[in-house]
Amino acid sequence: MDCISSVSYSFILNGKVRGFIKPTRGLRQGDPLYLYIFILCAEGFSSLISKSERYGDYNGLRCSRLGPKITHLFFANDSLLFTRASMKECINIKGLIKIYVEASGQIINFPKSAACFSKQISTSDRNLLAGFLEMKIVDHHDKYLGLPCVTSRSKGALFNSVKERVWKKLQSWSSRFFLRWWSGDTSKGCYPDNSSLHYEFI
């Protein structure tokens, strides 16, 4: 990250370029280069985790007995890491995070981070591991981006609030706007063409 410098700005006054301003806080979040740098950094962290898994130092979790192991999920600025509840795994995670921080220059916000354990883990072990990771303990994450993180067999009741918000939004739109942005067979349900609309609903 040392090879990346901040942007610079000049002003056009009366048809002539004047002045020179160079921000001191690095790239702004909306800069086009910012997205590519973010992806490269996330890919680097993902490679560290995958390499550690290949060497047997990091073990992910299986959703089912025959399912594949899941070690991590990245979305936007959030990272979800899945591993066994052992001190060895936690030490390895801290080591990976340290390498990532030193390489990328980013800082992990531990006070806003959280650790979630299965019901089989004792309270003493939870406190020990969460204290080592410098994270707070949560029973489970209720929602992420407006959607539930944990689902049960009764999915209809679980997603009922999302359905109600969608239909309330649809009722406020005119039919012309509806036809422009939405497509699908109304007998089977409609699906948005634009992901931003989906985010607005939830």
N, C-alpha and C positions, 0 to 999 in steps of 0.2 A: 504493500500500500504506500510505501515511501515514494514511489515513482509517480503517484497521482497528485497533481496540484489542483488548486482551486480555480474556478473560472474567473474571468476578469470582465469588466463592463466599461463601455465608453458611451458617450452621449452625442447625438447628432443635433446640433443647433445651427439653424439657418443653413442647412445643407453641408455643414462641416463637422467632422468628428472631433470632439473636444473631451478632455478629461480622461481620467483613467482610475478606475476603482477596482480593487482586488479584495474580496471578502477574506476574512481571517478564520472563518469557521468551516472551511472545506466546502464540498459540494452540497448544494441545497437538495432537499428531498425530491423536488420536481424536475431536477436536471435530467435530460435524456440519458446521460452516461450513468446516472445513479442506479438505474434498474439493472444495467449490465454488470456493474460492480457488485451489486447485491447478489445477483445470480451466481457470479463467480465465487464470491465468499461462501455462499450457501453450499455450492458444489464442493468447495474445499472441505468444509465441515462434514459433509456427507461422505466424502472419500476417507476422511480420518476414521469415521465410525465404521465404514465398510471394511477398511483395512484391519481395524482392531477386531472386528468380528471374524475375519478370515484367520487371524492368529489365535483365535479362541479366547481373547481377553474380554470380549463383549458379547453378551447373549441377549437376543431380543425375546419377544414373547409371541406365542402362537394364539391365534383367535380360535383355532380348533385343533384337535389332536393331529389331524393330517394336513393342516393348513401350513402355509409358509410362515417363517419368522418375520416379525415386524420389528425393526430396530429403531426407526425414527420416521417422523413425518414433519415436513416443513411447509408452512403456509404464511406468506407475507413476512411479518417480523416475528412470528411465533415458531418455536421448535418444540416438538413433542418427542421425548426419548423414552423408549421402552426397554426395560432390562430387569434382571433379577434383583430382588431386595437383599443384597449382600454387601458387606464392606468392600470386598474386592472389586465389585462392579462400580461402586460409588467412587472409589479411588481412581479407577480407570476413567470414569466420566469427568472427574475434576481435572485429570491430566489432559484429556482431549480438549476440554474447554480452555485450559491454560494455553495449549498450543494454538488454538483457534484465535484467542484474544491477542496473543503476541504476533501472530501472522497478519491478522486483519486490522488490528487497531480498534476493533469494536469492544465494548464493555458489556458484560452480562449484568443485567439488573436482577440480582439475587433477591432483594426484598419483594419484587413483584413476581418472582418465580414460585412454583408450588410443586410439591411432591404428593403423589397419590398412590396408596398402597392397597393391595388386596386384603380381604377380610382375614386371611390366614396369618397375616403378619402381626406379631404381638405389638402392644403399645410401646414397650421399652425399645424394641428394635426400630420401630417407626421414628421415635424421638432421636435415637442414636444416629440413624442414617440421614434423617432430615437435618439434624444439627450439623452433621459433617458437610452436607451439601449447602448449608446456609439457606435453606428454603423452608417456607411454612408448609404445614400439612393440611391437606383438604381431603374430605371424604370422597368427593368426585367433582368433576367439572360439569356444572349443570348445562350451560349452553356455550356455543362458540359460533360467532357470527349469526346469532339468532336461532340456531338450530341445536337440538339436544345432542350432547356428546354420547350419552348412554341410552340405548333403546331397549325396550322390553318387548314381550310378545304382543302387547296391545299397542301397536303402532298407530292405529287410527286415533285413539285418544291422545297419544303423545304429540302428534302433528296437527291436531285439531285447531290449535291456536294459529298455526301458520296458514291453514286453509281459510280461517275466518278473516285474517288480515288481507289475504289475497282477494277474496270476494268483496270485502268492503272497499278495497281500492278499485276493483273493477266497476263497482256500482257508481263510483264518482267520475268515471271516464265516459266520454261520449262514445257512441258506437263507431264513429269515424276513426278516432284515435285507437280504439280497441282493434279494429281491423288492420290498421297500419302496423302495429307493434306485435300483434299476437297471431298465431296460426295454430291449426290443429282441428281435429274433429270434436265438436262441442259435446257429442254424445259420450266421448271417451275422456273428456277433460282437455283443457287448453294448456299449452306450454309456452313460456316466454321465449322470444327470439333474442332478447338482449339480456346479458348477464347482469347489467346494472339494474334492470328492473327487478330481477330476483333478489338482489341485495337490498333494494328499497323496500320490498315486501317484508323481509324478515328483520 
